[in-house]
Amino acid sequence: RNFVGTGNAALREASYVGTKDLIEQHHQAVIRALWAMTRSEAIPPEKRLSFLTESRHALGKTALLLSGGAALGMYHFGVVKCLHEEQILPWIVSG
């Protein structure tokens, strides 16, 4: 899920509104909660696995969002083709 460095924190270092901070706070809270839950010995391993499997619905899946209209259309085709050839094309594609 960190394809070509998309998880790099430097991509979110500049913002002119507070959205970046809210997203980062939410992201850190989710990480802390999942980390605590997966390390808890009070929760049986099969319950932890079940929770993580079900949490995928709430936390979402990887998607490919394309924008820019016809001007970028050929680039979009190239991106989709490469992702498909590498068998990492997400199930959700929009744009």
Steps between C-alpha positions, in 0.01 A plus 500: 500500500801726490545468123768740369527677834141625533529448875792743518424764765666768285197487269283641781737761643347805331139607522323833505204370702456286812388186316852354495522522880160339548590214269831446676334502845242246383767284339708495821193421715408204276858369510513524882164324537589217260843457656352477851233254387744271319732491802229438760523159663150550642357447150533147356699480173199380298296802619784734404522348152124522457501865607780590260324321215175687569673835557599500136141605422525803729856601415457461128692353214759629258350691206637664187360850448568662165428863418599766253270420212601417147831683529632229731307211349795336327705519820211338685494214250873448554460493878208256482689278253811483722301429815308228317818341361651491851172355633461783753210687340247582776143372466373856538582743219337842460548791265 
